[in-house]
Amino acid sequence: PPNHAKFNNLHVGQASECSPLVQRRMAERNQAVSTAPIVNFNFPPELFNAFRPHAAKVASPVRSTPAAITTDSLLPESATPGLCLTLSEFCTAYSLSDNVRQKLDDNGYTGSSTISYIRISELKDMGFKHGEIAAMKDAVRGWIASN
């Protein structure tokens, strides 16, 4: 290409001047070429997650999951229910007050078989006091242990 008219603006016989393109090509050819090997490293993106800021998690609506129900349930999921007792027998056997028995009766609980489905949040809705809720937990724990 240096001898072609498009690459060299010189007239035939002039050798002292070269076109800018020819000058650049010749300068590139005369530069020292590096003989050092090129080494590339590929890292998985997970390696750099420690350096990225954590994105704020969007609050999602709470769904009722088995774990959430279990923690709110008066009877633990893994527990085996005790003997089938009437409401009066249950309250008498586990020393529950007449006030607790009356609240359970007013809300349609008939005995130990229905008491096993009560949630703590339902006891609060029925107007149980903290001590009465603790007494119910203790009674259910004793009922389970009697099995």
C-alpha positions as a Markdown table, in Angstrom:
| # | Residue | x | y | z |
|---|---|---|---|---|
| 1 | Pro | 0.0 | 0.0 | 0.0 |
| 2 | Pro | 2.7 | 2.6 | 0.6 |
| 3 | Asn | 3.5 | 2.7 | -3.2 |
| 4 | His | -0.2 | 3.3 | -4.1 |
| 5 | Ala | -1.3 | 6.8 | -5.0 |
| 6 | Lys | -4.2 | 6.8 | -2.5 |
| 7 | Phe | -1.8 | 6.2 | 0.4 |
| 8 | Asn | 1.0 | 8.5 | -0.6 |
| 9 | Asn | 0.5 | 12.1 | -1.8 |
| 10 | Leu | 4.0 | 12.3 | -3.2 |
| 11 | His | 4.8 | 12.7 | -6.8 |
| 12 | Val | 6.8 | 10.0 | -8.4 |
| 13 | Gly | 10.4 | 10.6 | -7.4 |
| 14 | Gln | 9.8 | 12.4 | -4.1 |
| 15 | Ala | 10.8 | 10.1 | -1.2 |
| 16 | Ser | 11.2 | 12.5 | 1.6 |
| 17 | Glu | 7.5 | 13.0 | 2.5 |
| 18 | Cys | 4.9 | 10.3 | 3.4 |
| 19 | Ser | 1.2 | 10.5 | 4.0 |
| 20 | Pro | 0.0 | 10.5 | 7.6 |
| 21 | Leu | -1.5 | 7.0 | 7.1 |
| 22 | Val | 1.9 | 5.6 | 5.9 |
| 23 | Gln | 3.7 | 7.4 | 8.8 |
| 24 | Arg | 1.4 | 5.8 | 11.3 |
| 25 | Arg | 1.7 | 2.3 | 9.8 |
| 26 | Met | 5.5 | 2.6 | 9.8 |
| 27 | Ala | 5.5 | 3.8 | 13.4 |
| 28 | Glu | 3.4 | 0.9 | 14.5 |
| 29 | Arg | 5.6 | -1.6 | 12.8 |
| 30 | Asn | 8.8 | -0.1 | 14.4 |
| 31 | Gln | 7.4 | -0.1 | 17.9 |
| 32 | Ala | 8.7 | -2.9 | 20.2 |
| 33 | Val | 6.2 | -5.7 | 20.5 |
| 34 | Ser | 5.6 | -7.0 | 24.1 |
| 35 | Thr | 6.4 | -10.7 | 24.4 |
| 36 | Ala | 4.8 | -11.0 | 27.9 |
| 37 | Pro | 2.0 | -13.6 | 27.9 |
| 38 | Ile | -1.5 | -12.4 | 28.4 |
| 39 | Val | -3.4 | -14.2 | 31.3 |
| 40 | Asn | -7.1 | -13.9 | 31.8 |
| 41 | Phe | -8.9 | -14.9 | 34.9 |
| 42 | Asn | -12.6 | -15.7 | 35.0 |
| 43 | Phe | -14.4 | -15.4 | 38.4 |
| 44 | Pro | -17.9 | -16.4 | 39.1 |
| 45 | Pro | -20.2 | -13.5 | 39.8 |
| 46 | Glu | -21.2 | -14.9 | 43.2 |
| 47 | Leu | -17.6 | -14.3 | 44.4 |
| 48 | Phe | -18.2 | -10.5 | 44.2 |
| 49 | Asn | -21.6 | -10.5 | 46.0 |
| 50 | Ala | -19.8 | -9.6 | 49.2 |
| 51 | Phe | -18.8 | -6.3 | 47.7 |
| 52 | Arg | -22.3 | -5.4 | 46.5 |
| 53 | Pro | -24.7 | -3.5 | 48.7 |
| 54 | His | -27.6 | -5.6 | 49.8 |
| 55 | Ala | -30.9 | -4.5 | 48.2 |
| 56 | Ala | -33.7 | -3.6 | 50.6 |
| 57 | Lys | -36.2 | -6.3 | 50.7 |
| 58 | Val | -39.8 | -5.3 | 49.8 |
| 59 | Ala | -42.2 | -6.2 | 52.5 |
| 60 | Ser | -44.6 | -8.8 | 51.4 |
| 61 | Pro | -48.0 | -9.5 | 52.9 |
| 62 | Val | -47.8 | -12.1 | 55.6 |
| 63 | Arg | -49.3 | -15.3 | 54.5 |
| 64 | Ser | -50.5 | -17.9 | 57.0 |
| 65 | Thr | -48.0 | -20.7 | 56.7 |
| 66 | Pro | -48.0 | -23.9 | 58.7 |
| 67 | Ala | -45.1 | -22.5 | 60.8 |
| 68 | Ala | -47.0 | -19.4 | 61.7 |
| 69 | Ile | -50.1 | -21.4 | 62.6 |
| 70 | Thr | -48.0 | -23.8 | 64.7 |
| 71 | Thr | -46.5 | -21.0 | 66.8 |
| 72 | Asp | -49.9 | -19.4 | 67.4 |
| 73 | Ser | -51.6 | -22.8 | 68.1 |
| 74 | Leu | -52.3 | -23.7 | 71.7 |
| 75 | Leu | -51.6 | -27.4 | 70.8 |
| 76 | Pro | -48.2 | -27.9 | 69.3 |
| 77 | Glu | -48.3 | -29.6 | 65.9 |
| 78 | Ser | -46.1 | -32.6 | 67.0 |
| 79 | Ala | -48.2 | -33.2 | 70.1 |
| 80 | Thr | -50.7 | -36.0 | 70.4 |
| 81 | Pro | -54.0 | -35.0 | 72.0 |
| 82 | Gly | -54.9 | -36.4 | 75.4 |
| 83 | Leu | -58.1 | -38.0 | 76.5 |
| 84 | Cys | -61.4 | -36.8 | 75.2 |
| 85 | Leu | -63.0 | -34.7 | 78.0 |
| 86 | Thr | -66.0 | -32.5 | 78.3 |
| 87 | Leu | -65.4 | -28.8 | 78.9 |
| 88 | Ser | -66.4 | -29.1 | 82.6 |
| 89 | Glu | -64.1 | -32.2 | 83.0 |
| 90 | Phe | -61.2 | -30.4 | 81.3 |
| 91 | Cys | -61.5 | -27.3 | 83.4 |
| 92 | Thr | -61.9 | -29.2 | 86.6 |
| 93 | Ala | -59.0 | -31.7 | 85.8 |
| 94 | Tyr | -56.6 | -28.9 | 85.0 |
| 95 | Ser | -57.7 | -26.3 | 87.6 |
| 96 | Leu | -59.1 | -23.7 | 85.2 |
| 97 | Ser | -61.3 | -21.0 | 86.7 |
| 98 | Asp | -65.0 | -20.7 | 86.2 |
| 99 | Asn | -64.3 | -17.5 | 84.2 |
| 100 | Val | -62.1 | -19.4 | 81.7 |
| 101 | Arg | -64.7 | -22.2 | 81.4 |
| 102 | Gln | -67.5 | -19.6 | 80.8 |
| 103 | Lys | -65.5 | -17.8 | 78.1 |
| 104 | Leu | -64.8 | -21.1 | 76.3 |
| 105 | Asp | -68.5 | -22.1 | 76.7 |
| 106 | Asp | -69.7 | -18.8 | 75.4 |
| 107 | Asn | -67.5 | -19.2 | 72.2 |
| 108 | Gly | -68.8 | -22.7 | 71.5 |
| 109 | Tyr | -66.0 | -24.9 | 72.8 |
| 110 | Thr | -67.5 | -28.1 | 74.1 |
| 111 | Gly | -64.5 | -30.1 | 75.3 |
| 112 | Ser | -60.9 | -31.1 | 74.8 |
| 113 | Ser | -61.4 | -32.1 | 71.2 |
| 114 | Thr | -62.4 | -28.5 | 70.3 |
| 115 | Ile | -59.9 | -26.9 | 72.6 |
| 116 | Ser | -57.1 | -28.5 | 70.7 |
| 117 | Tyr | -57.8 | -26.2 | 67.7 |
| 118 | Ile | -57.7 | -22.9 | 69.7 |
| 119 | Arg | -55.1 | -20.4 | 68.7 |
| 120 | Ile | -53.6 | -18.0 | 71.2 |
| 121 | Ser | -54.8 | -15.0 | 69.0 |
| 122 | Glu | -58.3 | -16.3 | 69.4 |
| 123 | Leu | -58.0 | -16.5 | 73.1 |
| 124 | Lys | -57.0 | -12.8 | 73.0 |
| 125 | Asp | -60.0 | -12.0 | 70.8 |
| 126 | Met | -62.3 | -13.8 | 73.4 |
| 127 | Gly | -61.0 | -11.4 | 76.1 |
| 128 | Phe | -58.7 | -13.8 | 77.9 |
| 129 | Lys | -56.2 | -12.1 | 80.3 |
| 130 | His | -52.5 | -12.9 | 80.1 |
| 131 | Gly | -52.7 | -15.1 | 83.2 |
| 132 | Glu | -55.7 | -16.9 | 81.8 |
| 133 | Ile | -53.8 | -17.6 | 78.5 |
| 134 | Ala | -50.9 | -18.9 | 80.6 |
| 135 | Ala | -53.3 | -21.2 | 82.5 |
| 136 | Met | -54.7 | -22.5 | 79.2 |
| 137 | Lys | -51.2 | -23.2 | 78.0 |
| 138 | Asp | -50.4 | -25.1 | 81.2 |
| 139 | Ala | -53.7 | -27.0 | 81.0 |
| 140 | Val | -53.1 | -28.1 | 77.4 |
| 141 | Arg | -49.5 | -29.1 | 78.3 |
| 142 | Gly | -50.8 | -31.2 | 81.1 |
| 143 | Trp | -53.5 | -32.7 | 78.9 |
| 144 | Ile | -50.9 | -33.7 | 76.3 |
| 145 | Ala | -48.6 | -35.2 | 79.0 |
| 146 | Ser | -51.5 | -37.4 | 80.4 |
| 147 | Asn | -51.7 | -39.3 | 77.1 |
